[in-house]
């Protein structure tokens, strides 16, 4: 339930908060946090049994929340890069690739 709540918040609210050039900073920050989370995951599995599960769960929540933030801001990023006029073409292409893969 916590993971789903974070996913909904990340996917639904962050596009409302990201405007103009802040979308690039958001993507850079989220990708940096996910890089650290993935890099630390093997270490978390080598911890004592008392800490192994909680640390691993926190790392997975960070990664899943970051993924939701990135997904929620694809349209904002495409408008910022390609402009409003081409956004429908770019989003159509992205959705087609998403369905195929």
PASEBA-1860 file (N, C-alpha, C; in nm, 3 decimals):
! residues 101
1> XXXXXXXX> 0.082/-0.118/0.000/0.000/0.000/0.000/0.087/0.126/0.000 ~ 0.198/0.122/0.071/0.287/0.237/0.074/0.349/0.262/-0.063 ~ 0.389/0.154/-0.128/0.448/0.166/-0.261/0.348/0.227/-0.359 ~ 0.226/0.180/-0.356/0.122/0.232/-0.445/0.093/0.379/-0.416 ~ 0.093/0.416/-0.290/0.071/0.557/-0.254/0.183/0.645/-0.307 ~ 0.308/0.602/-0.291/0.420/0.678/-0.346/0.414/0.686/-0.497 ~ 0.375/0.576/-0.560/0.364/0.575/-0.706/0.260/0.676/-0.752 ~ 0.144/0.677/-0.688/0.037/0.771/-0.726/0.080/0.916/-0.705
9> XXXXXXXX> 0.147/0.943/-0.594/0.196/1.079/-0.569/0.301/1.119/-0.672 ~ 0.394/1.030/-0.697/0.500/1.061/-0.793/0.449/1.079/-0.935 ~ 0.355/0.996/-0.972/0.302/1.002/-1.108/0.202/1.115/-1.126 ~ 0.125/1.147/-1.024/0.017/1.244/-1.039/0.051/1.387/-1.001 ~ 0.131/1.405/-0.897/0.154/1.541/-0.847/0.277/1.610/-0.903 ~ 0.380/1.535/-0.936/0.502/1.602/-0.980/0.486/1.680/-1.111 ~ 0.402/1.637/-1.207/0.386/1.724/-1.325/0.328/1.861/-1.291 ~ 0.255/1.870/-1.181/0.200/1.999/-1.140/0.308/2.088/-1.079
17> XXXXXXXX> 0.412/2.030/-1.028/0.517/2.106/-0.961/0.633/2.144/-1.053 ~ 0.647/2.073/-1.164/0.761/2.093/-1.252/0.721/2.188/-1.365 ~ 0.789/2.299/-1.373/0.765/2.395/-1.480/0.898/2.440/-1.538 ~ 0.893/2.478/-1.662/1.008/2.533/-1.733/1.131/2.442/-1.722 ~ 1.242/2.498/-1.683/1.367/2.422/-1.683/1.384/2.333/-1.561 ~ 1.290/2.336/-1.468/1.303/2.250/-1.350/1.285/2.102/-1.385 ~ 1.226/2.073/-1.501/1.209/1.933/-1.539/1.344/1.865/-1.561 ~ 1.443/1.938/-1.613/1.575/1.879/-1.633/1.642/1.851/-1.500
25> XXXXXXXX> 1.629/1.944/-1.406/1.685/1.922/-1.272/1.616/1.805/-1.203 ~ 1.486/1.792/-1.222/1.412/1.681/-1.163/1.463/1.548/-1.218 ~ 1.476/1.539/-1.350/1.526/1.415/-1.411/1.666/1.383/-1.362 ~ 1.753/1.482/-1.356/1.890/1.459/-1.309/1.891/1.411/-1.164 ~ 1.810/1.474/-1.081/1.804/1.434/-0.940/1.750/1.294/-0.920 ~ 1.643/1.263/-0.991/1.583/1.130/-0.977/1.679/1.023/-1.029 ~ 1.743/1.048/-1.142/1.837/0.950/-1.195/1.958/0.932/-1.102 ~ 2.002/1.038/-1.037/2.112/1.027/-0.941/2.071/0.944/-0.820
33> XXXXXXXX> 1.950/0.967/-0.768/1.902/0.890/-0.653/1.885/0.743/-0.691 ~ 1.832/0.716/-0.810/1.816/0.577/-0.853/1.950/0.509/-0.873 ~ 2.049/0.582/-0.923/2.183/0.525/-0.939/2.240/0.484/-0.804 ~ 2.225/0.570/-0.705/2.274/0.536/-0.571/2.196/0.417/-0.514 ~ 2.065/0.417/-0.532/1.983/0.307/-0.479/2.023/0.174/-0.541 ~ 2.044/0.172/-0.672/2.086/0.047/-0.737/2.228/0.009/-0.698 ~ 2.315/0.106/-0.679/2.452/0.075/-0.640/2.463/0.022/-0.499 ~ 2.375/0.066/-0.410/2.381/0.026/-0.269/2.303/-0.103/-0.242
41> XXXXXXXX> 2.219/-0.145/-0.335/2.136/-0.264/-0.313/2.217/-0.389/-0.279 ~ 2.325/-0.422/-0.353/2.402/-0.542/-0.313/2.458/-0.532/-0.171 ~ 2.502/-0.413/-0.133/2.552/-0.392/0.003/2.441/-0.416/0.105 ~ 2.319/-0.370/0.075/2.209/-0.386/0.171/2.177/-0.533/0.195 ~ 2.199/-0.616/0.096/2.171/-0.759/0.112/2.276/-0.831/0.197 ~ 2.390/-0.767/0.215/2.493/-0.828/0.298/2.486/-0.784/0.444 ~ 2.389/-0.701/0.479/2.373/-0.654/0.616/2.322/-0.765/0.707 ~ 2.326/-0.736/0.835/2.271/-0.826/0.936/2.121/-0.842/0.910
49> XXXXXXXX> 2.065/-0.954/0.949/1.923/-0.982/0.924/1.830/-0.876/0.983 ~ 1.874/-0.809/1.087/1.791/-0.705/1.149/1.770/-0.586/1.055 ~ 1.873/-0.552/0.979/1.868/-0.433/0.894/1.847/-0.464/0.746 ~ 1.870/-0.588/0.707/1.867/-0.624/0.565/1.733/-0.590/0.501 ~ 1.625/-0.638/0.555/1.494/-0.618/0.495/1.450/-0.471/0.494 ~ 1.460/-0.398/0.607/1.417/-0.257/0.603/1.497/-0.170/0.506 ~ 1.628/-0.190/0.502/1.711/-0.110/0.410/1.677/-0.145/0.266 ~ 1.660/-0.272/0.237/1.624/-0.313/0.101/1.489/-0.256/0.060
57> XXXXXXXX> 1.392/-0.258/0.150/1.258/-0.205/0.119/1.266/-0.055/0.092 ~ 1.342/0.018/0.171/1.357/0.162/0.149/1.421/0.189/0.012 ~ 1.522/0.112/-0.023/1.586/0.130/-0.153/1.491/0.101/-0.268 ~ 1.409/-0.003/-0.254/1.312/-0.035/-0.359/1.204/0.073/-0.369 ~ 1.163/0.128/-0.253/1.064/0.237/-0.255/1.120/0.361/-0.322 ~ 1.245/0.393/-0.296/1.309/0.507/-0.363/1.315/0.485/-0.513 ~ 1.352/0.366/-0.552/1.363/0.337/-0.695/1.226/0.339/-0.762 ~ 1.127/0.277/-0.702/0.992/0.277/-0.760/0.929/0.415/-0.762
65> XXXXXXXX> 0.952/0.493/-0.657/0.901/0.630/-0.655/0.968/0.715/-0.760 ~ 1.097/0.697/-0.778/1.168/0.770/-0.883/1.118/0.733/-1.021 ~ 1.090/0.605/-1.043/1.037/0.561/-1.172/0.901/0.626/-1.198 ~ 0.819/0.636/-1.096/0.688/0.699/-1.111/0.702/0.847/-1.145 ~ 0.798/0.914/-1.082/0.820/1.056/-1.111/0.865/1.073/-1.256 ~ 0.955/0.986/-1.301/1.000/0.996/-1.440/0.885/0.970/-1.538 ~ 0.804/0.870/-1.511/0.690/0.842/-1.599/0.589/0.955/-1.599 ~ 0.566/1.016/-1.485/0.469/1.122/-1.475/0.510/1.250/-1.545
73> XXXXXXXX> 0.638/1.263/-1.575/0.688/1.387/-1.634/0.736/1.371/-1.778 ~ 0.703/1.261/-1.843/0.743/1.241/-1.982/0.684/1.349/-2.071 ~ 0.557/1.380/-2.053/0.493/1.482/-2.138/0.553/1.620/-2.113 ~ 0.583/1.651/-1.987/0.644/1.781/-1.955/0.781/1.791/-2.021 ~ 0.858/1.683/-2.014/0.990/1.682/-2.075/0.982/1.694/-2.226 ~ 0.888/1.624/-2.288/0.878/1.631/-2.434/0.833/1.769/-2.481 ~ 0.746/1.835/-2.407/0.707/1.972/-2.442/0.827/2.064/-2.430 ~ 0.906/2.046/-2.326/1.022/2.132/-2.305/1.127/2.113/-2.413
81> XXXXXXXX> 1.145/1.989/-2.461/1.247/1.962/-2.561/1.197/1.992/-2.702 ~ 1.077/1.943/-2.738/1.029/1.950/-2.875/0.929/2.062/-2.900 ~ 0.876/2.123/-2.796/0.779/2.230/-2.813/0.637/2.176/-2.815 ~ 0.543/2.268/-2.800/0.402/2.230/-2.792/0.351/2.177/-2.926 ~ 0.398/2.235/-3.036/0.346/2.199/-3.168/0.375/2.053/-3.205 ~ 0.490/2.002/-3.163/0.527/1.864/-3.199/0.498/1.763/-3.089 ~ 0.444/1.809/-2.977/0.426/1.721/-2.863/0.335/1.603/-2.894 ~ 0.227/1.623/-2.967/0.135/1.512/-2.995/0.203/1.406/-3.081
89> XXXXXXXX> 0.290/1.444/-3.172/0.362/1.345/-3.253/0.461/1.266/-3.168 ~ 0.534/1.336/-3.084/0.633/1.271/-2.999/0.566/1.176/-2.900 ~ 0.458/1.223/-2.837/0.389/1.138/-2.740/0.326/1.017/-2.809 ~ 0.275/1.036/-2.930/0.222/0.922/-3.006/0.330/0.820/-3.036 ~ 0.447/0.866/-3.073/0.560/0.776/-3.098/0.602/0.704/-2.971 ~ 0.610/0.776/-2.861/0.647/0.713/-2.734/0.545/0.609/-2.690 ~ 0.417/0.639/-2.706/0.315/0.542/-2.669/0.319/0.418/-2.758 ~ 0.347/0.438/-2.885/0.357/0.323/-2.976/0.474/0.234/-2.937
97> XXXXX> 0.588/0.295/-2.908/0.706/0.217/-2.866/0.679/0.147/-2.733 ~ 0.608/0.214/-2.644/0.576/0.154/-2.514/0.487/0.032/-2.531 ~ 0.390/0.039/-2.619/0.300/-0.075/-2.640/0.371/-0.189/-2.710 ~ 0.462/-0.159/-2.800/0.531/-0.264/-2.873/0.628/-0.337/-2.781 ~ 0.698/-0.262/-2.698/0.796/-0.326/-2.611/0.729/-0.375/-2.487
END
